[in-house]
Amino acid sequence: MERAPAAPRMPAAHEAGPLGFVPSPDRFHWWAEIHDDVKAYVERKVGPSIEWWADLHERERDRPYAVVLGPQGLAVTTPRVNNQGQRTQSVRIDAFVPGSIKHAVVQQQPSRPRGGLRSLVSRGRDEPSPPAPQLELTQDMRGTLGNLPLEAQQRLQTPFLGSQAIKHYRYYYYGNDEDLDLWVYLAGDRTVTFASGHRTLPTGADPQQASWRLTCYQADVAR
């Protein structure tokens, strides 16, 4: 008798971490702080932006960085000072295999309590499920991902469950607890995943009661 094929491995579902909000200029303000030459270079490398954000860099506290997803690649800028003492930006490019970028829309409506429902028990011998694999992410990043719908978490993480390590990742959100825009990406040697979308949440409600509409992207990295 042939054995049933093993179920595909799924990434861990993270618990929602707190999202802190501080008064800050929005992404358009910080984008305007980046030199036009840098913006032009980024567009030449990745094409017209599909999604983007700019924010205050965590190390250079008075200067921005930017992340741009285009049809030809992902660009991440970092504020630098060159040998002449001039402020500039270094640009990291993950170029995509032409035509490989694809997307899917993920929506979540507020979940409702399911009191009184009994779990279904499969016939035959029950085998414990192996623990879901954890990716090499900071606790802060895991907490941010935990606010997303489970499908979005899976789309972002699944390509990195095998031998492909995550090389760099970032996230950005803007708004407040009730009305929030969020962007996030994970990048490895072979794949980039990216998600962006909007959340609404009733005042004081649990994150599981949030409504989400997200677009999740995935592209193959040219090697």
N, C-alpha and C positions, 0 to 999 in steps of 0.2 A: 504494500500500500504506500503510495507516494505521500510524503509529508507536505503539508500546506506551506506555501512560501512564507518566509518570515515577513512580518509587517514592517513597513519602512520605518526607519528610526526617525523620531520627531525630537526637536529641540526642547529644552526645558521651558516651561511656562513660568515666567518671572512674576513675583509679587510686585504690585504697584508701589513705587516709592513716592515720597512727598515731592511735589514740584514747588520749588521756591520762586517767589516773584519779588523783584525789586524794581523801583522806578528806573527806567533806562530808555534811551532813544531806540527806535525800532530799526529794522534791518535796512531800510531805505537811507536812514541817516548815515549808518556805517558804510554802506556801499558807496555813498557820495564821497567818503573820505579816502577811497582807494583811487590811485592815479589812473587817468584815462589810458595811459600806455599799458598798464597792467590789465585793465579790462579788455583792451583790444587784443593783447596777447592771449588771454584766456579764451576769447571767442574764436581766435584763429585755431586754437588747439582742440577745443571741445565742441565748437559750433554754437548756434544760438541757444541760449539757456532754456532748459525745460523746467528746472527748479533751481532755486538759489537761496542763500541767506548770507548775511554779513553780520558780524557781532564784534564786541570788544574782546581782544585776545586775552587769555588768562594770564599770560606772562608779561606782555607789553601792555600795561594797564591803560595807556592812553591811546592805543592804536588798534585798528580792526584787523580781522582776517575775513576771508570769504570762502564759501563753498559753492561751486557751480556744477550742476549736472547738465550735460548737453548730449546730443545724439552721438557725438564722437568720443566722449570721455567724461571723466570726473576731474575737476580742478580744485585744489585746496591751496589757498595762499597763506603765507605766514609772514608777519612783519619782520623786517631785517634792517640792519644798518650796514651799508657797503663799505669798502675800503676807503672811500673818500668821505666817509662820515654822513652820507646821505641816507635818508629814510627811504626804504623801498620794500618790495614784497618778493619773497621767493615763491615759486609756483610748482607744486607737485601735480603731475598729470598721470592719471591712469587712463591710457588710451583704450578704446573699445574695439573689438572685432567689428568691422563694418556691418551694419544692419542687425546686430545681435541684441540691441536693447528692446525689451518688451515690458509691458505693464499690465496691472490688474487693479481693479477697484475693490476696496474692502470697506464694507459698511457694518456698523454695529448699532443696534437699537438697545435701549435699556433692558436689562434682564429682569425677569420677574421671579419671585420666590416659587419654588416647586414643592411646597410642603405636602406630605402625604404620599409622594411617589416612592415606590419601592425600587431598589436597584434590580436589574436583571442579572441572573446568575446563569452562566453558560453551562451546558451539559458536559459531563465528563470531568476529568481531573483539572482543577484550576492550577495554573502555573503563575508564580509571581512575575509581574512585569519588571523588566530591568529598569534601573533608574534612567531617567532622561539625561542625555549628555549635556554637559555645561560647557559653554564656550569661554575662552579667556577674555573676559570683560570685567571692568571695574564694577563694584557694587552700585555705584552711582548710575552707570549705564544700564545695568540690569533693572534697577528701580524705574528708570525712565521707560525702558521697553515694556515693563510690567503694566504701564498705564495703557498700552495699545491693545486692541483686540487680539485674541489668540491667533487668528489667521495672519494678521500682519506680523506678529512676532515670528511665526513659522516661516513666512516668506522671506523675512530679513535674515534669519539665522540658518535655515536648512542647508544652503550651499556650503556652509563651513563645518558641517558635521564630520566630514571625512578627513582626508589628509591635508586639506587646504586650511592654513592658519589665517586668522584675521590680522592684517598688517596695520591698519589704522581705522579709526571710526570717530564720529562726532555726532552731536545732536544739538538742536537749538529749538527753543519754543518761546512764544511771545503771547502775552495776553493776561488772563487771570483764571482763577479756578473754574469760573462759569463759562468762559469763552476763550478758547485757546487754539493757536496755530502751532504746528510742530513739524520739524524736519529732522531726519536721521539717516545716516548711511553706515554701512560696514563694507570694508574693502579688503580683498585678499589678492594673491598673485593671479588668480584665474577669474574671479567674479567680483562684481560690485553690486550690492543691493542698496536700495534707497527708498524711503517712504516719506510722504508729506501729506498733511491733511488738517482737518479742523475737528475740534471737540467741543461739545456743549455738555454742561453738567449742572443739574439743579443745585442751588446753594445748599451746602452742608451734606450733599449726598456722597455715597461711596463711589469710587472710580468705576466700579462695575455697573453703575447706573448711568454711565456716560453714553452719549450718542457720538459716533465717529463716522467720518467719511474720509478715507485715505486712498491715495494712489501709491501702489507699490511697484517699483521698477527693479529690473535685473538685467545685467549686461555682462558679456564675456570680455575679459581683459586680453588685449593683444599681447602676445608673448614673443 
